[in-house]
Structures are given as C-alpha cells and as structure tokens.
Amino acid sequence: MSVIRKRYSSQFKAQVVQELLTGEQTLGQIAAKYNIHPNVITKWRKAALGAMPDAIDEQTQKAVNALKAQHKKEKELLYAQIGRLTAQLNWLKKS
C-alpha cells in the first residue's frame, strides 16, 4: 500500500512559516494544528529564510531603478530650463 503525498500551496506554506516565526506557538503546536510533520515545517522555514535576501535585493533594485528614472527626468527638465534661461539672457543682452 502506497502513501499519497500531500501537496501544499505556497500561500499555505508562507502562512505556516509566518506563524512559526511570530513565536507565539511552538513548532510542535503548529505541526499538530495543521497535521504536518515538524521536519517539513522546518524545511519550509529554511527555504523561506534562504529566499529572503534575494527578495530584499529585488525590491532594493526596483527602488534604485525608479530613483534613476526620476533623476533622469529631472535632469532633462533642468537642462531645458537652462537652455531657455540662456536664450532669454542672450536676448536681453542684445536689447
């Protein structure tokens, strides 16, 4: 007789790991609550903590790219304003 392997969604895994990381319940209590072996939950926790730096790096990179785009736009606007002011100054000098 073979045992059917259970599959859990990533949302469910994240919820269980989040409960574990809050520290309100022990690993054994959470395992009993969801009827999951504690070793499985430990593997999920290690995977989540291992993936955390990459997720933070992605968010940081997105923020940096957004700031660079904003800086480029502001720079273009300032150069345009410098051009207009230079033209006005030259016109006033001629008058």
C-alpha contacts under 8 A as a table, 3 or more apart, distances in Angstrom:
res1	aa1	res2	aa2	distance
8	Y	12	F	6.39
8	Y	13	K	6.71
9	S	12	F	5.25
9	S	13	K	6.36
10	S	13	K	4.98
10	S	14	A	6.07
11	Q	14	A	5.08
11	Q	15	Q	6.16
12	F	15	Q	5.05
12	F	16	V	6.27
13	K	16	V	5.19
13	K	17	V	6.14
13	K	44	W	6.79
14	A	17	V	5.11
14	A	18	Q	5.92
14	A	48	A	7.82
15	Q	18	Q	5.08
15	Q	19	E	6.27
16	V	19	E	5.17
16	V	20	L	6.31
16	V	30	I	7.51
16	V	41	I	7.52
17	V	20	L	4.94
17	V	21	L	6.11
17	V	41	I	7.06
17	V	44	W	6.77
17	V	45	R	5.62
17	V	48	A	7.72
18	Q	21	L	5.09
18	Q	22	T	6.26
19	E	22	T	5.33
19	E	23	G	7.02
19	E	24	E	7.38
19	E	25	Q	7.41
19	E	30	I	7.73
20	L	23	G	5.65
20	L	24	E	7.48
20	L	25	Q	6.70
20	L	26	T	6.99
20	L	27	L	6.48
20	L	30	I	7.18
22	T	25	Q	7.82
23	G	26	T	6.73
25	Q	29	Q	6.02
25	Q	30	I	6.49
26	T	29	Q	5.19
26	T	30	I	6.35
27	L	30	I	5.27
27	L	31	A	6.06
27	L	38	P	6.42
27	L	41	I	7.87
28	G	31	A	5.03
28	G	32	A	6.13
28	G	38	P	6.45
29	Q	32	A	5.18
29	Q	33	K	6.05
30	I	33	K	4.94
30	I	34	Y	6.29
31	A	34	Y	5.48
31	A	35	N	5.54
31	A	36	I	4.90
31	A	37	H	5.84
31	A	38	P	5.47
31	A	41	I	7.37
32	A	35	N	4.87
32	A	36	I	6.67
33	K	36	I	7.98
36	I	40	V	6.96
36	I	41	I	7.29
37	H	40	V	5.50
37	H	41	I	6.83
38	P	41	I	5.14
38	P	42	T	6.19
39	N	42	T	4.98
39	N	43	K	6.27
40	V	43	K	5.13
40	V	44	W	6.35
41	I	44	W	5.01
41	I	45	R	6.19
42	T	45	R	5.05
42	T	46	K	6.25
43	K	46	K	5.14
43	K	47	A	6.18
44	W	47	A	5.09
44	W	48	A	6.11
45	R	48	A	5.10
45	R	49	L	6.11
46	K	49	L	5.22
46	K	50	G	5.97
47	A	50	G	5.04
47	A	51	A	6.16
48	A	51	A	5.22
48	A	52	M	6.24
49	L	52	M	5.19
49	L	53	P	7.84
50	G	53	P	6.89
51	A	54	D	5.59
51	A	55	A	6.48
52	M	55	A	5.17
52	M	56	I	6.24
53	P	56	I	5.09
53	P	57	D	6.05
54	D	57	D	4.99
54	D	58	E	6.18
55	A	58	E	5.14
55	A	59	Q	6.38
56	I	59	Q	5.17
56	I	60	T	6.16
57	D	60	T	5.05
57	D	61	Q	6.05
58	E	61	Q	5.10
58	E	62	K	6.20
59	Q	62	K	5.14
59	Q	63	A	6.25
60	T	63	A	5.11
60	T	64	V	6.18
61	Q	64	V	5.05
61	Q	65	N	6.14
62	K	65	N	5.14
62	K	66	A	6.21
63	A	66	A	5.12
63	A	67	L	6.26
64	V	67	L	5.12
64	V	68	K	6.17
65	N	68	K	5.05
65	N	69	A	6.25
66	A	69	A	5.18
66	A	70	Q	6.24
67	L	70	Q	5.05
67	L	71	H	6.06
68	K	71	H	5.03
68	K	72	K	6.17
69	A	72	K	5.11
69	A	73	K	6.37
70	Q	73	K	5.23
70	Q	74	E	6.27
71	H	74	E	5.14
71	H	75	K	6.03
72	K	75	K	5.06
72	K	76	E	6.25
73	K	76	E	5.19
73	K	77	L	6.30
74	E	77	L	5.10
74	E	78	L	6.15
75	K	78	L	5.13
75	K	79	Y	6.19
76	E	79	Y	5.18
76	E	80	A	6.22
77	L	80	A	5.11
77	L	81	Q	6.22
78	L	81	Q	4.99
78	L	82	I	6.13
79	Y	82	I	5.00
79	Y	83	G	6.22
80	A	83	G	5.10
80	A	84	R	6.36
81	Q	84	R	5.12
81	Q	85	L	6.15
82	I	85	L	5.16
82	I	86	T	6.00
83	G	86	T	5.15
83	G	87	A	6.20
84	R	87	A	5.15
84	R	88	Q	6.23
85	L	88	Q	5.03
85	L	89	L	6.07
86	T	89	L	5.06
86	T	90	N	6.17
87	A	90	N	5.18
87	A	91	W	6.22
88	Q	91	W	5.08
88	Q	92	L	6.16
89	L	92	L	5.09
89	L	93	K	6.20
90	N	93	K	5.12
90	N	94	K	6.40
91	W	94	K	5.22
91	W	95	S	6.42
92	L	95	S	5.15
